[in-house]
């Protein structure tokens, strides 16, 4: 019996040796610059350090990467990969009294951290130093790019070994294999296949009974019955809802510098899971998330559900504590909307016309105006701690009254802030008056001793107490009703282009509408709303060449480990081309023809021979296609963080499979978080990991160790790491010890003899029986541990179970438990 521990791989970034050498950066690195770094440079630095600004101080310009690397009078502003040697970082950290930038105010901590991260990754920056000019797009040429062409309906190819194919997918795959002289692997064995598909569809391991039933079913439709059973399981929605939540960067907190909790955010999470379970058509799924509050509904409950769906927009990250930072939230919405639904980095057009894709800045602000015409629920901040514009899930006049009371609470917040400031000023005035009263009066000034006229500290205090009492009354009343973290219609208006992305620098008005490359539709003249309903229709239209392609690629990716397009959030110029373009279009066509049914797409993919192949290596094929781009074998993978945690709970019989609800947050009336004392919590639960509370400024500890999704950005592909911390966690963490002990208890209760217990441990943890050699080695291991425990203070009657728990912890740490084939 050989137990293989987690493989440890250490990866170190490599940066260019000099500024003169050409540097190629990954799309996500350039996205980081465009989203996190360029806006701050534009807003805070161009006035004094740009050829287009008012002056150039210190000889430093920031107009290009080369300029930053060259630096100014005092040397290089940026040293790629070395923030500690970069003068720009020293300046914005304000650690040196003689070097503090911006000079009149500090950047907030999150902005500084972004700059440090940017320099560490090598200072990615696409700017070539040329002055920005309006880009002229050749629209006819742009539309010839593969992803902007209409989805074709290719003919299914003829292949030599047609008997190998189980459905049309296999013919496309086999045609590509034949083209490259590759031979497909044999089928996976039934145990491997059941474990693979059970994890893929539910995120959980098959039980011993499920494994036994499948192995004993020799009928031709045995696997198809398994697929249908798993798709009907409520655990399917928990698994596939999690994939969507990755893409839309779901979190239970706002992301502001105090990271205020958003108790009702869970309603959107559960909406997503329920939508997958009921196989909601994908086009409708998108429409509801963008404009659910504007869609017709057959009942009041359905109307409330569609309001909850717009939580997709509301969960956009909030920044800082001030209302004047809300433009950053709209930018986050647009960035995610483009990547999640269209596979386009439209956020790159915020400050200038997109450098690569046909998206002019005018198009960006055509979309921006739609969301500027929308009211977003306000989750509270350090400055204004009460929620505002949450949507009451109560109908009629009562709902309208609750909404009005919510607005009143926000007004009271502002009123109390102003009153407290006034009280401080009045107190200072009173002290000044007392000091003057104690001085000898000038002989020719008899009025100097007269009392101060106007408001007093007592007046301000009485109003503070009255406002506080009304606040408490409203908190109690509003807190007793359900509400949605959602959006609603605001004041509709077109917006002005923000020059260089600066909200204070207004340009031409951009009429609300859609991207020109995808049709360029505008709002009808009679439209009196925000335009979200029209936007939802434009995105979900069958004629849109991107929407169906992007989603079937995501489904394929989750089943095969990578998409037919390896950059699932970028179908633009910088993204990868599809390895099987005809198959991608064929799948997109079938997706729309099936009524946008995600479960139909699952069945189609899972019943293919391509999905059911083994992971075995073939040196000849590997020499021709080492990355397995053409699918000659199935790709093995490590369990995701959620799958790993849920599997541990499942095999120990500790998992609560019921849906999660509201997290145990403190009452909203007790939210007094600040940037210096932000909300930080880690609530324990035995429910599925998708139901754990997740923050924006701090990852849930287990998910952080095992590569959980980034709650601040769209995680289309989770980067998988192999670190010593993961191996140490599996061996030493208290959760691992507790669950190993519970697994031992479960085995003890079910089996009486040691060989039978070892056999059962293998069935539960690994889905297979133990070999004779493994049983012998396991008995030897348990015996050695038992001998060691005899020397401890552990009571003798507990030592056998503790020895078995040590063995089960080894099983749970093995690669066979952690990886899927």
Order of alpha helices (4+ residues) and beta strands (2+ residues): alpha-alpha-alpha-alpha-alpha-alpha-alpha-alpha-alpha-alpha-alpha-alpha-alpha-alpha-alpha-alpha-alpha-alpha-beta-beta-alpha-alpha-beta-beta-beta-beta-alpha-alpha-alpha-alpha-alpha-beta-alpha-alpha-alpha-alpha-alpha-alpha-alpha-alpha-beta
